[in-house]
Amino acid sequence: MKIAMLARNAGLYSHQRLAEAARARGHEIDILNTLRVTMNITSHRPEAYYQGEKIKRYDAVIPRIGASVTFYGLAVLRQFEMMKIWSLNESVAIGRSRDKLRSLQILARKGLGLPVTAFAHDPRQTGEVIQMVGGAPVVIKLLEGTQGIGVVLAETENSARSVIEAFRGANVNILVQEFIKEANGTDIRAFVIGNKVVAAMERQGADDDFRSNLHRGGTANAIKITPEERSTAVRAARAMGLNVAGVDMLRSNHGPVIMEVNSSPGLEGIEKATNKDIATRIIEFIEENAVAGKTATKGKG
Protein backbone atom coordinates (compact mmCIF):
# COMPACT_ATOMS: atom_id res chain seq x y z
CA MET A 1 0.00 0.00 0.00
CA LYS A 2 0.98 3.62 -0.44
CA ILE A 3 0.16 5.68 2.64
CA ALA A 4 0.33 9.41 3.33
CA MET A 5 0.66 10.83 6.82
CA LEU A 6 -0.38 14.43 7.42
CA ALA A 7 1.90 15.71 10.17
CA ARG A 8 3.83 18.92 10.76
CA ASN A 9 6.72 17.33 12.67
CA ALA A 10 8.02 14.14 11.07
CA GLY A 11 10.45 13.63 13.95
CA LEU A 12 7.87 13.09 16.69
CA TYR A 13 7.90 9.67 18.35
CA SER A 14 4.35 8.83 17.21
CA HIS A 15 5.03 9.72 13.58
CA GLN A 16 8.33 7.86 13.49
CA ARG A 17 6.75 4.75 15.00
CA LEU A 18 3.89 4.75 12.53
CA ALA A 19 6.30 5.18 9.62
CA GLU A 20 8.55 2.38 10.92
CA ALA A 21 5.59 0.04 11.41
CA ALA A 22 4.25 0.75 7.91
CA ARG A 23 7.62 0.13 6.26
CA ALA A 24 8.21 -3.01 8.33
CA ARG A 25 5.01 -4.43 6.84
CA GLY A 26 6.10 -3.60 3.31
CA HIS A 27 4.20 -0.38 2.73
CA GLU A 28 5.40 2.89 1.27
CA ILE A 29 4.69 5.91 3.46
CA ASP A 30 5.26 9.63 2.95
CA ILE A 31 5.05 12.16 5.78
CA LEU A 32 3.60 15.38 4.39
CA ASN A 33 3.78 18.64 6.30
CA THR A 34 0.10 19.55 6.55
CA LEU A 35 0.70 23.27 6.10
CA ARG A 36 2.68 22.78 2.89
CA VAL A 37 -0.18 21.07 1.09
CA THR A 38 -2.08 23.32 -1.32
CA MET A 39 -5.42 22.55 -2.91
CA ASN A 40 -7.09 23.08 -6.24
CA ILE A 41 -10.74 22.97 -5.29
CA THR A 42 -12.86 22.11 -8.29
CA SER A 43 -16.13 20.24 -8.58
CA HIS A 44 -14.89 17.79 -11.22
CA ARG A 45 -11.28 17.01 -10.37
CA PRO A 46 -10.20 17.97 -6.86
CA GLU A 47 -6.41 18.05 -6.65
CA ALA A 48 -3.78 18.58 -3.99
CA TYR A 49 -0.16 19.64 -4.33
CA TYR A 50 2.84 19.23 -2.06
CA GLN A 51 5.73 21.63 -2.41
CA GLY A 52 4.57 22.48 -5.92
CA GLU A 53 4.14 18.92 -7.17
CA LYS A 54 0.79 17.26 -7.70
CA ILE A 55 0.08 14.63 -5.08
CA LYS A 56 -0.16 11.22 -6.63
CA ARG A 57 -2.54 8.49 -5.69
CA TYR A 58 -2.48 7.15 -2.12
CA ASP A 59 -4.38 4.15 -0.78
CA ALA A 60 -4.83 5.67 2.67
CA VAL A 61 -4.05 8.76 4.71
CA ILE A 62 -3.19 8.94 8.41
CA PRO A 63 -4.19 12.38 9.74
CA ARG A 64 -1.99 13.58 12.59
CA ILE A 65 -3.30 17.12 12.65
CA GLY A 66 -2.12 19.34 15.48
CA ALA A 67 -4.77 21.23 17.43
CA SER A 68 -3.26 24.59 16.48
CA VAL A 69 -3.77 23.90 12.75
CA THR A 70 -7.14 22.16 12.96
CA PHE A 71 -8.91 24.49 10.51
CA TYR A 72 -6.37 24.14 7.71
CA GLY A 73 -5.61 20.51 8.50
CA LEU A 74 -9.25 19.51 8.18
CA ALA A 75 -9.49 21.37 4.86
CA VAL A 76 -6.53 19.37 3.56
CA LEU A 77 -8.01 16.11 4.84
CA ARG A 78 -11.37 16.88 3.21
CA GLN A 79 -9.51 17.41 -0.06
CA PHE A 80 -7.92 13.96 0.27
CA GLU A 81 -11.36 12.51 0.98
CA MET A 82 -12.75 14.25 -2.13
CA MET A 83 -9.91 12.54 -4.04
CA LYS A 84 -11.36 9.23 -2.79
CA ILE A 85 -8.46 8.45 -0.46
CA TRP A 86 -9.45 6.40 2.59
CA SER A 87 -8.75 8.18 5.88
CA LEU A 88 -7.93 6.48 9.17
CA ASN A 89 -9.99 9.13 10.95
CA GLU A 90 -12.31 11.23 8.83
CA SER A 91 -12.44 15.00 8.82
CA VAL A 92 -15.99 15.15 10.18
CA ALA A 93 -15.10 12.87 13.09
CA ILE A 94 -11.96 14.84 13.94
CA GLY A 95 -13.95 18.07 13.80
CA ARG A 96 -16.48 16.66 16.29
CA SER A 97 -13.82 15.60 18.75
CA ARG A 98 -11.90 18.90 18.53
CA ASP A 99 -15.00 20.91 19.46
CA LYS A 100 -15.16 20.33 23.22
CA LEU A 101 -18.71 21.58 23.62
CA ARG A 102 -20.08 19.67 20.64
CA SER A 103 -18.30 16.46 21.64
CA LEU A 104 -19.73 16.60 25.16
CA GLN A 105 -23.22 17.20 23.77
CA ILE A 106 -22.85 14.18 21.47
CA LEU A 107 -21.57 11.97 24.29
CA ALA A 108 -24.40 13.11 26.57
CA ARG A 109 -26.95 12.33 23.86
CA LYS A 110 -25.51 8.80 23.68
CA GLY A 111 -25.98 8.39 27.43
CA LEU A 112 -22.28 8.18 28.24
CA GLY A 113 -20.93 9.18 31.63
CA LEU A 114 -19.68 12.76 31.89
CA PRO A 115 -18.75 15.11 34.72
CA VAL A 116 -21.56 17.58 35.39
CA THR A 117 -20.81 20.39 32.93
CA ALA A 118 -22.27 23.87 32.48
CA PHE A 119 -21.93 26.43 29.70
CA ALA A 120 -23.31 29.96 29.65
CA HIS A 121 -22.63 33.28 27.96
CA ASP A 122 -24.09 35.93 30.26
CA PRO A 123 -21.61 36.98 33.01
CA ARG A 124 -24.57 37.49 35.31
CA GLN A 125 -25.08 33.71 35.29
CA THR A 126 -21.68 32.93 36.83
CA GLY A 127 -23.11 32.02 40.23
CA GLU A 128 -25.83 29.92 38.63
CA VAL A 129 -23.27 28.00 36.56
CA ILE A 130 -21.09 27.28 39.60
CA GLN A 131 -24.06 25.93 41.54
CA MET A 132 -25.23 23.94 38.53
CA VAL A 133 -22.13 21.73 38.76
CA GLY A 134 -22.42 21.31 42.52
CA GLY A 135 -20.50 24.32 43.80
CA ALA A 136 -16.80 24.81 44.45
CA PRO A 137 -14.33 23.34 43.88
CA VAL A 138 -14.91 23.44 40.13
CA VAL A 139 -12.78 22.91 37.04
CA ILE A 140 -12.80 25.71 34.46
CA LYS A 141 -11.67 24.87 30.93
CA LEU A 142 -11.00 26.92 27.84
CA LEU A 143 -12.90 25.42 24.90
CA GLU A 144 -9.81 25.94 22.75
CA GLY A 145 -7.32 24.59 25.29
CA THR A 146 -5.24 21.44 24.74
CA GLN A 147 -2.85 19.23 26.70
CA GLY A 148 -3.90 20.68 30.04
CA ILE A 149 -3.36 24.30 28.97
CA GLY A 150 -6.28 26.53 29.93
CA VAL A 151 -7.54 24.17 32.65
CA VAL A 152 -7.92 25.71 36.11
CA LEU A 153 -9.06 24.27 39.43
CA ALA A 154 -10.94 26.89 41.46
CA GLU A 155 -11.21 25.71 45.05
CA THR A 156 -13.65 28.36 46.32
CA GLU A 157 -16.65 30.10 44.84
CA ASN A 158 -14.89 33.46 44.97
CA SER A 159 -11.85 32.14 43.10
CA ALA A 160 -14.15 30.46 40.58
CA ARG A 161 -15.94 33.77 39.97
CA SER A 162 -12.61 35.55 39.53
CA VAL A 163 -11.29 33.01 37.02
CA ILE A 164 -14.54 32.91 35.04
CA GLU A 165 -14.71 36.70 34.91
CA ALA A 166 -11.07 36.90 33.81
CA PHE A 167 -11.61 34.42 30.98
CA ARG A 168 -14.76 36.19 29.88
CA GLY A 169 -12.96 39.51 30.01
CA ALA A 170 -10.49 38.03 27.52
CA ASN A 171 -13.47 37.12 25.30
CA VAL A 172 -12.85 33.36 25.36
CA ASN A 173 -15.37 30.55 25.76
CA ILE A 174 -15.19 28.28 28.77
CA LEU A 175 -16.81 25.20 30.29
CA VAL A 176 -17.34 24.76 34.01
CA GLN A 177 -17.24 21.18 35.32
CA GLU A 178 -17.58 19.43 38.63
CA PHE A 179 -14.31 18.45 40.27
CA ILE A 180 -14.02 14.67 40.62
CA LYS A 181 -12.12 14.65 43.91
CA GLU A 182 -12.14 10.87 44.25
CA ALA A 183 -10.01 10.53 41.10
CA ASN A 184 -7.06 11.74 43.22
CA GLY A 185 -5.25 13.42 40.35
CA THR A 186 -5.28 10.34 38.13
CA ASP A 187 -7.05 9.52 34.90
CA ILE A 188 -7.25 6.63 32.46
CA ARG A 189 -6.24 6.78 28.81
CA ALA A 190 -7.89 3.96 26.86
CA PHE A 191 -6.50 3.54 23.37
CA VAL A 192 -9.21 2.43 20.95
CA ILE A 193 -8.62 0.94 17.50
CA GLY A 194 -11.74 -0.08 15.63
CA ASN A 195 -14.16 -1.50 18.17
CA LYS A 196 -11.56 -2.59 20.71
CA VAL A 197 -9.50 -1.11 23.51
CA VAL A 198 -6.00 -2.33 22.63
CA ALA A 199 -4.19 -0.75 25.60
CA ALA A 200 -4.88 1.31 28.69
CA MET A 201 -2.76 3.28 31.14
CA GLU A 202 -3.34 5.20 34.32
CA ARG A 203 -1.78 8.65 34.42
CA GLN A 204 -0.85 10.37 37.66
CA GLY A 205 -0.40 14.12 37.78
CA ALA A 206 2.79 15.73 39.03
CA ASP A 207 2.90 16.76 42.69
CA ASP A 208 0.44 19.58 43.45
CA ASP A 209 -1.10 19.38 39.95
CA PHE A 210 -4.57 17.92 39.51
CA ARG A 211 -3.94 17.56 35.76
CA SER A 212 -2.50 14.20 34.69
CA ASN A 213 -0.99 15.15 31.30
CA LEU A 214 2.31 13.34 30.81
CA HIS A 215 4.03 16.28 29.16
CA ARG A 216 3.30 18.34 32.28
CA GLY A 217 5.37 15.99 34.45
CA GLY A 218 2.84 13.23 35.06
CA THR A 219 3.66 9.52 35.12
CA ALA A 220 1.94 6.55 33.52
CA ASN A 221 1.53 2.86 34.28
CA ALA A 222 -0.27 0.02 32.51
CA ILE A 223 -3.66 -0.71 34.01
CA LYS A 224 -6.39 -3.30 33.66
CA ILE A 225 -9.66 -1.48 33.12
CA THR A 226 -13.12 -2.74 33.97
CA PRO A 227 -15.62 -4.02 31.38
CA GLU A 228 -17.68 -0.85 31.98
CA GLU A 229 -14.66 1.38 31.31
CA ARG A 230 -13.80 -0.63 28.21
CA SER A 231 -17.35 -0.34 26.89
CA THR A 232 -17.44 3.38 27.67
CA ALA A 233 -14.23 4.01 25.72
CA VAL A 234 -15.39 2.09 22.65
CA ARG A 235 -18.82 3.74 22.68
CA ALA A 236 -17.21 7.19 23.00
CA ALA A 237 -14.94 6.60 19.99
CA ARG A 238 -17.90 5.28 18.00
CA ALA A 239 -20.04 8.28 18.95
CA MET A 240 -17.37 10.59 17.52
CA GLY A 241 -17.00 8.40 14.44
CA LEU A 242 -13.31 7.77 15.14
CA ASN A 243 -11.54 4.56 14.15
CA VAL A 244 -8.55 5.42 16.33
CA ALA A 245 -8.96 7.42 19.53
CA GLY A 246 -7.49 8.05 22.94
CA VAL A 247 -10.37 8.21 25.40
CA ASP A 248 -9.56 9.95 28.69
CA MET A 249 -11.71 8.97 31.66
CA LEU A 250 -11.88 9.54 35.40
CA ARG A 251 -13.03 7.00 37.95
CA SER A 252 -15.85 8.70 39.83
CA ASN A 253 -18.17 7.46 42.55
CA HIS A 254 -20.85 7.03 39.90
CA GLY A 255 -18.72 5.16 37.36
CA PRO A 256 -16.36 6.22 34.57
CA VAL A 257 -16.77 9.77 33.28
CA ILE A 258 -15.28 10.91 29.98
CA MET A 259 -13.05 13.95 29.94
CA GLU A 260 -11.97 13.98 26.31
CA VAL A 261 -11.86 11.92 23.13
CA ASN A 262 -8.58 12.56 21.34
CA SER A 263 -8.47 11.98 17.58
CA SER A 264 -4.66 12.07 17.33
CA PRO A 265 -3.54 10.26 20.49
CA GLY A 266 0.18 10.10 21.14
CA LEU A 267 1.89 6.71 21.06
CA GLU A 268 4.94 7.28 23.24
CA GLY A 269 3.28 7.24 26.65
CA ILE A 270 0.97 4.30 25.95
CA GLU A 271 3.61 2.16 24.21
CA LYS A 272 6.21 2.70 26.93
CA ALA A 273 3.73 2.18 29.77
CA THR A 274 2.19 -1.00 28.34
CA ASN A 275 5.04 -2.39 26.19
CA LYS A 276 2.52 -2.88 23.39
CA ASP A 277 3.19 -2.20 19.71
CA ILE A 278 0.31 0.17 19.08
CA ALA A 279 1.79 1.52 15.84
CA THR A 280 1.67 -1.89 14.18
CA ARG A 281 -1.90 -2.42 15.36
CA ILE A 282 -2.87 0.82 13.62
CA ILE A 283 -1.18 -0.22 10.37
CA GLU A 284 -2.90 -3.62 10.54
CA PHE A 285 -6.26 -1.84 10.93
CA ILE A 286 -5.49 0.20 7.82
CA GLU A 287 -4.61 -2.97 5.90
CA GLU A 288 -7.90 -4.57 6.88
CA ASN A 289 -10.15 -1.57 6.27
CA ALA A 290 -8.69 0.81 3.70
CA VAL A 291 -10.82 0.70 0.56
CA ALA A 292 -10.44 3.36 -2.12
CA GLY A 293 -13.46 5.65 -2.23
CA LYS A 294 -14.99 4.17 0.91
CA THR A 295 -15.34 5.87 4.28
CA ALA A 296 -16.35 4.53 7.63
CA THR A 297 -17.70 7.30 9.84
CA LYS A 298 -19.81 5.70 12.54
CA GLY A 299 -20.96 8.69 14.56
CA LYS A 300 -23.57 11.32 13.81
CA GLY A 301 -23.99 14.85 15.06
RAVEN-V37718 format. One record per residue. N is the residue number from 0. RES is the residue in one small letter. PSI is psi in whole degrees, -180 to 180 (* if undefined). OMEGA is omega in whole degrees, -180 to 180 (none if undefined). D_FIRST is the distance of its C-alpha to the first C-alpha in Angstrom with 1 decimal. Layout:
((N,RES,PSI,OMEGA,D_FIRST) (N,RES,PSI,OMEGA,D_FIRST))
This chain:
((0,m,155,174,0.0) (1,k,120,-173,3.8) (2,i,140,172,6.3) (3,a,141,172,10.0) (4,m,126,176,12.8) (5,l,110,-177,16.2) (6,a,138,-179,18.8) (7,r,-35,-176,22.1) (8,n,100,-178,22.5) (9,a,-19,-176,19.7) (10,g,-6,-180,22.1) (11,l,148,-179,22.6) (12,y,-50,-176,22.2) (13,s,-43,-177,19.8) (14,h,-38,177,17.4) (15,q,-42,-179,17.7) (16,r,-41,178,17.1) (17,l,-42,179,13.9) (18,a,-43,179,12.6) (19,e,-44,-179,14.1) (20,a,-41,179,12.7) (21,a,-46,-179,9.0) (22,r,-36,179,9.9) (23,a,-26,180,12.1) (24,r,14,172,9.6) (25,g,15,-179,7.8) (26,h,158,173,5.0) (27,e,132,-179,6.3) (28,i,135,177,8.3) (29,d,133,175,11.4) (30,i,115,-176,14.4) (31,l,128,176,16.4) (32,n,116,-174,20.0) (33,t,-41,-175,20.6) (34,l,-9,179,24.1) (35,r,4,175,23.1) (36,v,130,174,21.1) (37,t,159,-172,23.4) (38,m,139,170,23.4) (39,n,104,-172,24.9) (40,i,103,177,25.9) (41,t,156,-177,26.9) (42,s,-25,-175,27.3) (43,h,-42,-175,25.8) (44,r,79,178,22.9) (45,p,135,-178,21.8) (46,e,157,175,20.3) (47,a,149,-178,19.4) (48,y,146,177,20.1) (49,y,118,-178,19.5) (50,q,43,174,22.5) (51,g,-10,-179,23.7) (52,e,140,-180,20.6) (53,k,132,179,18.9) (54,i,128,-179,15.5) (55,k,-180,-174,13.0) (56,r,132,172,10.5) (57,y,152,177,7.9) (58,d,-28,-178,6.1) (59,a,158,176,7.9) (60,v,136,175,10.7) (61,i,107,179,12.7) (62,p,120,174,16.3) (63,r,70,-171,18.6) (64,i,119,179,21.5) (65,g,149,-177,24.9) (66,a,-33,-177,27.9) (67,s,-15,-180,29.8) (68,v,29,-176,27.4) (69,t,-46,-175,26.6) (70,f,-52,-178,28.1) (71,y,-39,-180,26.1) (72,g,-41,179,22.9) (73,l,-33,176,23.1) (74,a,-42,178,23.9) (75,v,-45,-179,20.7) (76,l,-40,177,18.6) (77,r,-37,179,20.6) (78,q,-42,176,19.8) (79,f,-42,179,16.1) (80,e,-38,176,16.9) (81,m,-26,177,19.2) (82,m,9,177,16.5) (83,k,35,176,14.9) (84,i,127,-178,12.0) (85,w,135,-178,11.7) (86,s,136,179,13.3) (87,l,-47,170,13.7) (88,n,129,-176,17.4) (89,e,159,-177,18.9) (90,s,-42,-179,21.4) (91,v,-42,-179,24.3) (92,a,-42,178,23.8) (93,i,-42,178,23.6) (94,g,-40,177,26.7) (95,r,-49,-174,28.5) (96,s,-29,-179,28.0) (97,r,-21,178,29.0) (98,d,100,-173,32.3) (99,k,-45,-178,34.4) (100,l,-48,-180,37.1) (101,r,-41,-178,34.9) (102,s,-40,179,32.8) (103,l,-38,178,36.0) (104,q,-39,178,37.4) (105,i,-45,-180,34.4) (106,l,-39,179,34.6) (107,a,-41,180,38.4) (108,r,-30,179,38.0) (109,k,-1,177,35.9) (110,g,22,-180,38.7) (111,l,151,-177,36.9) (112,g,131,179,39.0) (113,l,154,169,39.6) (114,p,149,177,42.3) (115,v,126,-172,45.0) (116,t,139,179,44.0) (117,a,150,-180,46.1) (118,f,129,179,45.4) (119,a,162,-178,48.2) (120,h,-39,-174,49.0) (121,d,121,179,52.8) (122,p,-25,-180,54.1) (123,r,-12,-179,57.1) (124,q,10,-177,54.9) (125,t,-50,180,54.0) (126,g,-40,179,56.4) (127,e,-42,-179,55.3) (128,v,-43,-180,51.6) (129,i,-44,180,52.5) (130,q,-29,-179,54.6) (131,m,-33,-179,51.9) (132,v,11,174,49.6) (133,g,5,179,52.6) (134,g,171,-178,54.1) (135,a,151,-1,53.6) (136,p,151,178,51.7) (137,v,159,176,48.8) (138,v,129,-179,45.4) (139,i,127,-174,44.9) (140,k,135,169,41.4) (141,l,135,178,40.3) (142,l,-29,-178,37.9) (143,e,3,-177,35.9) (144,g,153,177,36.0) (145,t,156,173,33.2) (146,q,37,177,33.0) (147,g,-7,178,36.7) (148,i,135,-179,38.0) (149,g,25,176,40.5) (150,v,122,-174,41.3) (151,v,136,172,45.0) (152,l,117,178,47.2) (153,a,117,-171,50.6) (154,e,-18,178,53.1) (155,t,163,180,56.0) (156,e,-38,179,56.5) (157,n,-43,179,58.0) (158,s,-36,177,55.1) (159,a,-45,178,52.7) (160,r,-43,-178,54.7) (161,s,-45,-179,54.6) (162,v,-46,-180,50.9) (163,i,-45,-180,50.2) (164,e,-36,179,52.7) (165,a,-45,179,51.3) (166,f,-42,-180,47.7) (167,r,-33,177,49.2) (168,g,-27,177,51.3) (169,a,5,177,48.1) (170,n,45,176,46.9) (171,v,154,-180,43.8) (172,n,140,-177,42.8) (173,i,158,169,43.1) (174,l,148,173,42.8) (175,v,127,-176,45.5) (176,q,155,174,44.6) (177,e,149,177,46.7) (178,f,120,-179,46.6) (179,i,86,-174,45.4) (180,k,-38,-175,47.8) (181,e,-12,177,47.2) (182,a,-19,175,43.6) (183,n,42,175,45.3) (184,g,15,178,42.8) (185,t,154,170,39.9) (186,d,175,180,36.9) (187,i,131,170,33.9) (188,r,114,176,30.3) (189,a,126,-177,28.3) (190,f,116,-176,24.5) (191,v,131,171,23.0) (192,i,121,-175,19.5) (193,g,-124,-180,19.5) (194,n,33,-176,23.1) (195,k,140,170,23.9) (196,v,115,-176,25.4) (197,v,-15,179,23.5) (198,a,155,178,25.9) (199,a,145,177,29.1) (200,m,153,174,31.4) (201,e,130,-179,34.9) (202,r,133,180,35.5) (203,q,129,-180,39.1) (204,g,159,175,40.3) (205,a,163,180,42.2) (206,d,134,177,46.0) (207,d,22,177,47.7) (208,d,118,-178,44.4) (209,f,-12,178,43.6) (210,r,141,-174,40.0) (211,s,13,-178,37.6) (212,n,132,-177,34.8) (213,l,-38,-177,33.6) (214,h,-8,177,33.6) (215,r,17,176,37.3) (216,g,7,178,38.4) (217,g,170,178,37.6) (218,t,161,-177,36.6) (219,a,146,177,34.2) (220,n,148,176,34.4) (221,a,146,-178,32.5) (222,i,148,173,34.2) (223,k,118,-178,34.4) (224,i,161,-177,34.5) (225,t,161,175,36.5) (226,p,-37,179,35.3) (227,e,-42,178,36.6) (228,e,-39,179,34.6) (229,r,-46,179,31.4) (230,s,-40,180,32.0) (231,t,-43,-179,32.9) (232,a,-45,-179,29.7) (233,v,-43,180,27.5) (234,r,-36,179,29.7) (235,a,-45,179,29.6) (236,a,-41,180,25.8) (237,r,-39,180,25.9) (238,a,-37,177,28.8) (239,m,-21,-176,26.9) (240,g,21,-176,23.8) (241,l,133,174,21.6) (242,n,-33,178,18.8) (243,v,129,-177,19.2) (244,a,150,168,22.7) (245,g,115,-177,25.4) (246,v,118,-178,28.6) (247,d,126,-177,31.8) (248,m,155,171,34.9) (249,l,148,174,38.5) (250,r,108,-179,40.7) (251,s,173,179,43.7) (252,n,-18,179,46.9) (253,h,30,175,45.6) (254,g,-178,-178,42.1) (255,p,137,175,38.8) (256,v,138,-176,38.5) (257,i,131,177,35.4) (258,m,-38,-176,35.5) (259,e,151,172,32.1) (260,v,112,-173,28.6) (261,n,125,-177,26.2) (262,s,-13,177,22.9) (263,s,63,-175,21.6) (264,p,140,177,23.2) (265,g,152,-179,23.4) (266,l,-24,-171,22.2) (267,e,-52,-178,24.8) (268,g,-47,-176,27.8) (269,i,-38,180,26.3) (270,e,-42,-179,24.6) (271,k,-34,-179,27.8) (272,a,-35,-173,30.1) (273,t,-11,-175,28.4) (274,n,34,178,26.8) (275,k,145,-179,23.7) (276,d,81,-177,20.1) (277,i,-37,-178,19.1) (278,a,-45,-180,16.0) (279,t,-36,178,14.4) (280,r,-37,178,15.7) (281,i,-44,179,13.9) (282,i,-39,178,10.4) (283,e,-39,178,11.5) (284,f,-42,178,12.7) (285,i,-45,180,9.6) (286,e,-40,-175,8.1) (287,e,-23,-170,11.4) (288,n,-18,-176,12.0) (289,a,117,177,9.5) (290,v,125,-179,10.9) (291,a,130,176,11.2) (292,g,-1,-178,14.8) (293,k,141,177,15.6) (294,t,168,-173,17.0) (295,a,38,178,18.6) (296,t,127,-177,21.5) (297,k,-33,-174,24.1) (298,g,166,176,27.0) (299,k,149,176,29.6) (300,g,*,none,32.0))
